[in-house]
Amino acid sequence: IQQFFQVGYTEQNDISYSQGDAKNSIFISAQDAYRTTVVPNDKNIRNAFSVRGHRTYGMFSADYSVGYTKSYVSTYNSGTTNGLGGINGISGSYVTNAGAQDLYSEILQLPAFLNLSTVKNPNNSLYGNVNDFYDAYAINPYWIIDNSRREINKDVLLSQLKLKLEPSKWLDVSYQISDNFGINQERDTQAEVDFSQYGLSDYFSAGNVPSGFAGTGKAPGQVADYYSYGDGTTNPFPGYSRIQGDAILDLHHKFLTDLSTSLIVGNSIRQQYLKEMGSYSNDL
């Protein structure tokens, strides 16, 4: 079993630049991260870029920040629920007559003496193909990582701008606008499997996997597409994109020695939006 898994690693590169004083400053950063897991072919790529700073011009000041993140994930199908709440993702295995529906279950059924290097190519190896696999009740785990995949692309943008005006000692005027937008796109796919007459005949009368498809001679391909426009999250459901503006008028004045007054008037407007689309077909 250990032969199947690999050592996962993470490589992360960061660069940043900053300059400024008490009145003016700027900070720029960028990050690139690449991660693999213990499962072959799985990877996670993340790129991020951000800028933030502060500027002062006499009675006027401004604070700003912008951050953009793009991430990509490629992994095997595990059958877990995808971003579209309530619609299940595609399981890794096309097995219908056994409980082994995911990658790990398939691996656990392999005999301990099996040299996995002999079945790494499920299309060309003698005992690794779909019609004559070692285990009558499981499928080649290498078929899953090659032909049953989930691809996820995410783009997230966060930004904020705060403007402040102090025309006198007793008056402050400020306005802040912030937003977060995100797009999440997912696609689960599983390739069609065409069985030979030998595989369908179940020569050893074991109730093998191909015999479960004797009616059509094939396991149909599947695809599930999901798209959401919101804040880019899916844990477990997507959040709303948001634009929010906050205006504040702060009046404060001190009369005599121990008499002070203040009046704060504010206004906040928020707009939220979320759109989800999903499609699924299991008979391609």
C-alpha positions in Angstrom: 0.0 0.0 0.0 2.8 2.4 0.9 4.1 2.1 -2.7 1.1 4.0 -4.0 1.6 7.1 -1.9 4.3 9.7 -2.3 5.9 12.4 -0.1 4.0 15.7 -0.4 5.8 19.0 -0.3 5.2 22.7 -0.3 7.3 25.3 -2.0 6.5 28.9 -1.2 8.2 32.1 -2.5 7.5 35.6 -1.1 8.7 39.0 -2.0 7.8 42.4 -0.5 8.7 46.0 -0.6 7.9 48.8 1.9 8.8 52.4 2.2 7.4 55.4 4.2 7.3 57.6 7.2 4.6 58.8 9.7 2.7 60.6 6.9 3.2 58.5 3.8 3.8 54.8 3.4 3.4 52.0 0.9 3.7 48.2 1.1 3.7 45.7 -1.8 3.9 42.0 -1.5 3.6 38.9 -3.8 3.4 35.2 -3.0 3.6 32.0 -5.0 2.9 28.7 -3.4 2.9 25.2 -4.9 1.9 22.2 -2.9 1.6 18.5 -3.7 -0.1 15.8 -1.5 0.6 12.2 -0.7 -1.6 11.2 -3.7 0.1 11.2 -7.2 -1.0 13.9 -9.6 -2.7 16.1 -6.9 -1.5 19.7 -6.6 -2.5 23.1 -5.2 -1.2 26.3 -6.7 -1.8 29.7 -5.1 -0.7 33.2 -6.3 -1.4 36.3 -4.3 -0.6 40.0 -4.8 -1.4 42.9 -2.4 -0.8 46.7 -2.2 -1.6 48.9 0.8 -0.5 52.3 1.9 -1.3 55.7 3.5 -1.1 59.2 2.1 -1.4 62.6 3.9 -1.9 66.0 2.1 -2.4 68.7 4.6 -5.9 68.3 6.1 -6.6 65.3 3.8 -5.5 61.7 4.3 -6.2 58.5 2.5 -5.7 54.8 3.3 -6.0 52.1 0.7 -5.5 48.4 0.2 -6.0 46.0 -2.7 -5.4 42.2 -2.6 -5.9 39.6 -5.3 -5.6 35.8 -5.0 -5.8 33.2 -7.7 -5.8 29.5 -6.7 -5.9 26.3 -8.6 -6.5 22.8 -7.2 -6.4 19.5 -9.1 -7.3 16.4 -7.2 -8.9 13.0 -7.6 -12.6 12.7 -7.2 -13.6 11.6 -3.6 -17.4 11.8 -4.0 -17.7 14.5 -1.4 -20.3 17.3 -1.8 -19.0 20.1 -4.1 -19.7 23.8 -3.8 -23.2 23.4 -5.0 -24.9 22.6 -1.7 -27.0 19.4 -2.0 -25.4 18.0 -5.2 -22.8 15.4 -4.6 -19.6 15.3 -6.5 -18.6 12.3 -8.6 -17.1 9.3 -6.7 -13.7 8.2 -7.7 -14.7 4.7 -8.7 -17.3 3.5 -11.2 -17.9 0.3 -9.1 -21.6 -0.5 -8.7 -21.6 -3.9 -7.1 -19.4 -3.2 -4.1 -18.9 -0.6 -1.4 -15.5 0.5 -2.6 -16.5 3.9 -4.1 -13.3 5.9 -3.3 -9.6 5.8 -3.9 -8.6 4.6 -0.4 -11.1 1.8 -0.3 -9.7 0.5 -3.6 -6.2 0.6 -2.3 -7.1 -1.3 0.9 -8.4 -4.2 -1.1 -5.1 -4.9 -2.9 -3.1 -7.9 -1.8 0.0 -7.1 0.1 2.3 -9.0 -2.3 1.2 -7.0 -5.4 3.9 -4.9 -7.0 2.0 -1.7 -7.8 4.6 -0.7 -10.4 3.2 -3.4 -12.7 -0.2 -1.7 -12.8 0.7 1.9 -13.0 -0.5 2.1 -16.6 -4.1 0.9 -16.4 -4.5 0.9 -20.2 -1.6 -1.2 -21.2 -0.6 -3.4 -18.2 -1.7 -7.1 -18.3 -3.3 -7.2 -14.8 -4.0 -3.5 -14.4 -6.6 -3.0 -17.1 -10.3 -2.6 -16.5 -11.2 -6.1 -17.8 -8.6 -8.2 -16.0 -7.6 -6.4 -12.8 -6.2 -8.3 -9.8 -9.2 -7.7 -7.7 -12.6 -8.6 -9.1 -14.4 -6.2 -6.7 -12.2 -3.1 -7.1 -10.6 -1.1 -9.8 -7.1 0.0 -10.4 -6.4 3.1 -8.2 -4.2 4.5 -10.9 -7.2 4.6 -13.2 -8.9 6.9 -10.6 -6.1 9.4 -10.4 -5.8 9.5 -14.2 -9.5 9.4 -15.2 -11.6 10.7 -12.3 -10.6 14.3 -11.5 -11.8 17.5 -9.8 -10.5 20.9 -11.1 -11.1 24.0 -9.0 -10.3 27.6 -10.0 -10.8 30.5 -7.6 -10.3 34.3 -8.1 -10.7 36.6 -5.1 -10.4 40.4 -5.0 -10.5 42.4 -1.7 -10.1 46.2 -1.7 -10.7 49.2 0.6 -10.3 52.9 0.4 -10.7 55.3 3.3 -10.8 59.1 2.9 -10.6 61.5 5.8 -10.8 65.3 5.9 -10.1 67.4 9.0 -10.9 71.0 8.0 -10.9 72.2 11.7 -10.2 71.0 15.2 -14.0 70.4 15.8 -14.9 68.6 12.5 -13.8 65.3 11.0 -15.4 64.0 7.8 -14.6 60.4 6.6 -15.8 58.0 3.9 -14.8 54.4 3.5 -15.7 52.0 0.7 -14.8 48.4 0.7 -15.6 45.4 -1.5 -14.9 41.7 -1.8 -15.6 39.7 -5.0 -14.8 36.1 -5.8 -15.5 33.6 -8.6 -15.3 29.9 -7.9 -15.4 27.4 -10.8 -15.4 23.6 -10.3 -15.5 20.7 -12.7 -15.7 17.0 -11.8 -15.1 14.5 -14.6 -15.0 10.8 -14.9 -14.1 9.1 -18.2 -16.2 6.5 -19.9 -15.1 2.8 -19.6 -15.7 0.3 -22.4 -15.4 -3.3 -21.3 -14.4 -6.3 -23.4 -16.5 -9.4 -23.8 -14.0 -11.3 -21.6 -14.5 -8.8 -18.8 -18.3 -8.8 -19.1 -18.4 -12.6 -19.2 -17.1 -12.8 -15.6 -15.0 -15.9 -16.5 -14.4 -17.0 -12.9 -18.0 -16.3 -11.8 -16.7 -13.9 -9.1 -19.4 -11.2 -9.7 -16.6 -9.0 -11.0 -16.9 -5.2 -11.6 -17.4 -5.4 -15.4 -20.4 -7.8 -15.0 -22.3 -5.0 -13.3 -22.4 -3.3 -16.7 -23.3 -6.4 -18.8 -26.5 -4.6 -20.1 -24.6 -1.8 -21.9 -21.0 -3.0 -21.9 -19.8 0.3 -20.6 -19.6 2.5 -17.5 -20.9 5.9 -18.8 -18.8 9.0 -18.4 -19.8 11.7 -15.9 -19.4 15.5 -15.6 -20.5 17.9 -12.9 -20.0 21.7 -13.4 -20.3 24.3 -10.8 -19.9 28.1 -10.9 -20.5 30.7 -8.2 -20.1 34.5 -8.2 -19.9 35.8 -4.6 -16.9 36.1 -2.3 -15.1 33.0 -3.8 -15.5 30.8 -0.7 -17.2 27.4 -0.6 -16.8 26.3 3.0 -19.3 24.7 3.0 -21.5 27.2 1.1 -20.5 30.3 -0.9 -20.7 33.7 0.6 -22.0 36.9 -0.9 -19.9 39.4 -2.8 -20.2 42.8 -1.0 -19.8 46.5 -1.7 -20.1 48.7 1.4 -19.8 52.4 1.9 -19.6 54.1 5.3 -19.8 57.9 5.7 -19.2 59.6 9.1 -19.5 63.2 10.2 -17.9 63.8 13.6 -18.5 67.1 15.3 -16.8 67.8 18.6 -16.1 71.0 20.5 -15.1 72.0 24.0 -16.8 74.9 25.7 -15.2 76.6 28.7 -13.1 74.3 30.9 -15.2 71.2 31.6 -18.0 71.3 29.0 -17.6 69.3 25.8 -20.1 68.2 23.2 -20.0 65.7 20.3 -22.2 64.7 17.5 -21.6 61.7 15.2 -23.8 61.3 12.1 -23.3 58.3 10.0 -24.6 56.5 6.9 -23.9 52.9 5.8 -25.0 51.3 2.5 -24.3 47.7 1.7 -24.9 45.7 -1.5 -24.7 42.0 -1.6 -24.8 39.6 -4.5 -24.6 35.8 -5.0 -25.1 33.7 -8.1 -24.8 29.9 -8.4 -25.1 27.6 -11.4 -24.6 23.9 -11.6 -25.1 21.1 -14.1 -24.6 17.4 -13.8 -24.8 14.4 -16.1 -24.0 10.8 -15.3 -24.9 9.1 -18.7 -22.4 10.5 -21.2 
